[in-house]
Amino acid sequence: MAAVRGKDTKPELIIRKGLHARGFRYRLYDRALPGRPDLVLPKHHAIIFINGCFWHGHDCNLFRWPATREDFWHHKISSNKERDARNLRALQALGWRTAIVWECALKGKQKLPTDKVIDTLHVWLSSDDSNTEIRGAPE
């Protein structure tokens, strides 16, 4: 568990590099905001979370319930999902636009081309849409 990175993960670095190359500037892990978002784009009043499918209990092929310590993992992942929902509501109440990029959009059998993920975020950031979610392609 100590080897699991909480920040600067490969999916985060892919998104950061792609957005920066397109001229978007952001802050990282703003502790003043609920949920300590991965990317904060103040100019666009937008927040981007890059979520791991396992840790956030995403319904995709990258998520499998562990076979050992089932009670612990059900409680842990359920708590993470509840906290995520609470943080999103708090951020939206503060007027922030939110995006969630799931790990399955960037890795695994269902991954999307990286350019498509960055294009989708670019279009969303340039729009007035309040929320978006990017997940892997359905099989």
N, C-alpha and C positions, 0 to 999 in steps of 0.2 A: 504494500500500500504506500510505503514511503516513496517509491519510485514513480507514482502516478503524479503527473504534473497538474497543477491547478491553473497555471497561466503560461503563456508563451508556448502553447501546444502547436503541433503542425497545422491543424485546421485554422487556428487563429493567425498564424504567420502567413498562410496562403491568402486569407482575406485581407489582412493588413497590407501585404505587399501589393495585391491587386488594386485595392482602393487608393493607396498612396500613389501608385503609378498613374492613376486617372485624375490625380489632383485633389483628392479628398484628404483633409487633415483632421486628426482626431486626437482625443486623449485616451489613455489606457486606465482601466480599473479605478474609476472615480469613486472613492470611498464615501463621498458625501451623498451619493445616490443609492436608493434601495437596490440590493442585489449586486452591488459593485460590478456594473456592466463591463464587458470586455472592451467595447469601443464606444466612445461618446463623441458625437459630432455636433458641437454646440451651434455651429453656423446653420445647420439643417434641423436643429432641435430634435435630433434622432439618436437612438441608442441601438447598438447591435450586440446581441448575445450569440456566441458560438458554443452550442451545447453538445456535449458528448452523449451519444444515444444511450449508453449503459447508465451513466450516472443520473440522467434525467428521465429514464424510463420511457424512451421513445418507442412507438409501435412500428418498428422496422426490423429488417433482417439482422441488424447489428446488435439488437437487444435480446438477451436470453436471461431468464431468471437463473441465478446460481443454484446448483443442486445441494450445496451444503449451507448450513446456517440460514435456512430459508426464512425463519421469523425475523432475524436480524436484517436481512437484505430487503424483505418486503417493507419493514418499518423504515429503513434508511431511504429507499428509493421513493416510497410514498411521501415521506417527509420532504424530500427534495422537490417533488412535483408540487406539493402544497406551497412550499416556500417560493418556488418559481412563479406560481399563479398569484400569490400575494404580492410579490415584488413587481410583477407586470401591472397589476391593478394600481399599485402605489405610483409607479412611474407614469401611467396614463392619467392618473388624477393630478399629477404635477404638470401635465401638458406635454410630456415627451412622446414622440413617435417611437415605436419599438419594432425591431426585426429580430427574428430568431433564425439562425443558420444551423441546421442539424448536421452532425458529423457524417451521416449517411449521404449527404449531398456532395461530400468531398472525398469519400473513401468507401470501399466495398463494391459489391456487385451493382448496386443501384446508383452509384455516383454519377453526377452530372459533369459535363465539361467545366473546368474551372472558369473559363471565360464566360460561360452562361451564368454561373453563380454571381460573378462580379458584375456582369451586365444587368442581372436582375436587381442587385443592390443599387447599382448606379441609377437605374430607372426609378426605383422606389425612392431613393434619396432626392431625386429631382422632382418628384411628384408631391402631392399633398396627402397621399394615403397615410393613414395613421398607423397601420400595422401590416406586417408581412411575415411569412414563414417560408423558408426554403428547405425542402426535404428532398431526399433521393427520389429518382424516377421509379414509378411503380413497375413491378415486374410483369 
